[in-house]
Amino acid sequence: MSARPRAYDFLMTLPSRTDRNVGDIAYWKGTGGQRWLAHQRLHDALLAPVTAVLLDRAAARVGEAVLDIGCGSGAISIALAQRVAPSGRVLAVDVYPPLLERARELAPPGLPLQFALGDAATYPFEPGGAELLCSRFGVMFFADPDAAFGNMRAALRSGARLVFACWREPRQNPWQMLPLQEAYRHVARLPETGPEDPGPYSFASEQRVRRILERAGFSAIALEPIDLSIDLAEGEGLDRAVETALGIGPASRAIDGQPPAVRVAVAESIRAALAKYQKGNRVPLPGAIWVVSARNP
């Protein structure tokens, strides 16, 4: 076996992409990435329960080489690097440069961590170089997921682990869907997407996820359903919960570009709906994810 390359030996350029992925990349380099960046701290706080479960299942060990796909502002990347340090390394990949810049700002100095601009569907990963591939909601947006997971599997050593989190069905995630339904009382519905179109819920089907991973060549595939309680208020009361619902998730997309009067009406409807879930300063709503695991044979 060849010697393990150092972290800075990874390529750091954006490779050419297939046209089928251009639309989604354009979204994340535009409004999607901008919205995530503007609410980065809030996203990381809300998703902390997911992060904890994902890191537990990934079980990264000192000395391992790890890939973080769709790393965003680096919360998972940093935690993984802290676990594999000092002799391991993490390569974290995302398509949106400002999010990568935020991740570099947040990363403590001295970690064995590199952030790379790239599309994981076609990125020229080091063949067979990693023992773990991990992702928190970063793998549901590929136009051709079979090919994308095939490209990522080629970056893994024999016996390497794949562990990622993805959302289950929309109806099992009221923390996002309830504010959206209240918004629809006042604004037009967002464009319909099919269950297998790239998007947050494109991996909701267990059968589809298994099919994609099997076609890509993975084995020992398992999907663990995890039920969550997501506090939209972050312990700061109903006003904060309404702000959260208006700032992130599908409801925020539905009210983009709406005049102030409409936004006020949406906020009032969301407030009335969320008040039913209020418990003191918390406003917890159900959420539901899969933690998907597999092996590279």
N, C-alpha and C positions, 0 to 999 in steps of 0.2 A: 504493500500500500504506500502511495506517495505521501510525503510529509504534508501536514495540514498547512494551507497557506495562511498568512497573517490577515487580520481583518481588513487592512487597507489594500490588499491585493484584489478585492472585489471590484468589478467594473461599476462605475458610478454614472453611467450615461443612460439616457432614455432610448431604448431600442425602437426600431421601426415597428409599427402596429398593423394589424389587419384592419380593414375598413369596418368590419363588424363590431369592433370594440370602440371605434372612434366616438360614437354618440354618447356612450356612458362615460368615457374619459372626459369628454367635453363637459358633461354635467358636473363631474367631480372637480374639474378645473375651473368651473364657473360657480353657479349659485349653490350647488351642493357643498363644495369645499368651503365657500365663503361662509355659509350658514354654520357649518361645523366649526370653523375657526373662530367665529364670533362668539360661539357658546361652548368653547372647548372645555373650560373648567366645569360647566354644568353637565356636559355630556359625560365627562369622566366621573363626576360624582354620582350621577344617576346610574351609570353602568358599573359602579364599584361591585355590586353583588355578582354580576357576570364575570368581571375580572377575577374575583376571588375564586369562583368555581373553575374557570378556565385554567388559571395558573395551577390549581390543585390537580386537575386532570392531566395537564401537560407534564407536570413533574420534571421540569428541567433540572439537570444535574451539572455540577461543576465540571468544566472541561468540554461541554457539548457545543457543537456548532448548530445554531438555530436560525431559522428564517421566520420573520414576522410579516405576513402578507396583509396589505391594506392597513399599514401601521398608524395612519392618521397622525395625531400629535404625540404618539410615542408612549402612551401609558403602559401597554403590554410590553413593548420593546425594552423599556427601562427596567421593568420588573424582571423580565427574562435575563437581561444582561447582568443584573445583580445576582441572579441565581447561578449563572454559569461562570461568573468571574472567579478567579483571575485568568484561568487558562482557557476558558471557552470564548465564544464570539457570537454576536448576533448581527445579522443583516436584516434591516427593516426597510420594506419597499412600499412606496405609495406614488400616486400619479399627480398629487397636488403640491407644487413647490412651497407655497406658504405654510402648509401644515407641516412639511418636513422642517422648515425653518423653525417653527414653534417647537417641534420635537427636539431639535438640536439645542434650543434655548433651555428646555426643561431638563434635559439629560444631565445628571451630575458628571463632573469631569472624571476622567480616568476609567470609565467603563469600557469594556471591549464591545463597542457598539458602533455600527455604521448605518447611516440613513442614505438610501438610494432612491433617486427619481426613476420610476419605471413602471411598466405594465407587466404584472406577474404572468400574464398569459403568454408573453413572448420574451420576457427578460432572459438574457443569456447567463443564467445561473451557472456556477461552477458545477459540472456534472458530478453527482454522487458525493457532494461535499458536506451535507448536513445530516444530523441525527434527529432533528425535530423541526417540523413545520407547524406554526401556530398562527391563528388569526381570530380576532374578535370582530365579527361582522364585516370582514373584508373580502369574502370570496363569493358573494351572491350576485355579483354584477357583471360576470363575464358573458359576452355574447355567445361564445362557444365554450361552455364549461368543460366539455370532454377534453378539448385540446388544451385548455388552460391547466387543468389538473394533470394532464399528461406532461406538460412542460415543467410544472412544479415537482412532479414525482421524479423526473429525471435529475433533479437537484438533490435527491435524498439517497443516502446510503442504503444498502440492503439491510432490512430490519428496522429502518428509521420509522419514527412515529409521526402521524398526522393528527392534530387536535385543533378543532375550530368550533366557534359558537355561531349559530345562526338562529333567526327567529322562527318559531312555529307559526301556526295560522293566525291571520289578523284577528279573528274573533277571540283568540286566546290571549290577545294583547290589548285589553281595554285601556291601558295607560296611553296608548297611541290612538286607538280607534274611537274612544269616547269623545275626546276633544274634536276629532275630525267630524264625527256625526253631528256634533253641535254646530260646527262651522258650516256644515251643509244646510243648515236652516236659513242661512243668509247669503251663501255664495254658491256658484256653480261647482259641480263635482269635478274632481281631477280626472284627467283622461284615464279610461279603463286600461288595465294591463292584464295580460294573460298570466296564469299561474306559473308558467315557465319563462316569462319574460324577465330579463335582468331587473333586479330590484330587491328591496329589503326582505320580501317574503317569497322569493323565488326558490328557496330551499325549504319551504314549509313541509313539503311532501317527503316523508321518509323513503317512499319507493323511488322517487326521483333522485334523491341524494345517493342512495345505494347504487342506482343504475349508473350515475355519473362516475362515482368512484370505482366501480367495477370495470367500467369501460376504460378508465384511465390506468388500470392495472393494480389498484390497491387491494389488499386482503384484510381479513379480520375486521371488517367494518361494523361499527356499533353506533347507535344513536341513543343517547341518554336524555330523556325529557326532564327538564328542570323547570319548576314553577317558581316564580319570583314575586316579591312585593316591592314595587317601585314607588318611592315617595316623591311625588312631583313637587312637593313643597320643600324638600330637603330639611324638614324640621323647622321651617320658618313661616308656616301659616298659609292660609288660603290664597292671599294675594300672590305669594311666590309661586304657588302651584299654577295659578292662571298665567303668570308671566312665563313659566316653563312651557305650558301647553301652547302658548302663542309664539314661543321662540324657537322650538325645535319640533321635529316630527312632521307628520303629514298635514296637521292643521296649519302649521306655519307656512307650508307650501300652498295650501288652499287659499290663504288670505294675502299672498304676495300681490302687491300692486293695488289692493283694495283701498278705497277712500277711508278717512278716519272714522266717519260715522258707521260704516259697515264693520270696521275692526272693533269699535266699541260695542256694537250689537253682538258680535261673535264672542267677545270677552264676557259679556253679561250672561250669555247662554252657557258658556263653558263654566263660569263661576257657579251658576245654579246647579249644574250637573255634578261638579266636583265637590260641592258642599255636602252632598250625600255620603261622601267617602271620608270626610274630614274626621280625624281623631286627634283632638288637641291641636298641636301645631303641625301634625303630619297629615298628608293626603295620600295614603298608599293605594295603589291600584295594581291589579294582577298583571303580570307579564309572563311570557312562556318562551323558552328557547330549547333548541337541541344542542347538546355538546356531542359533536361527532368525532369519533376516533377511528383510526385505521393504521395499517402497517404497509410499508413498502416491502414486498416479498424479498 
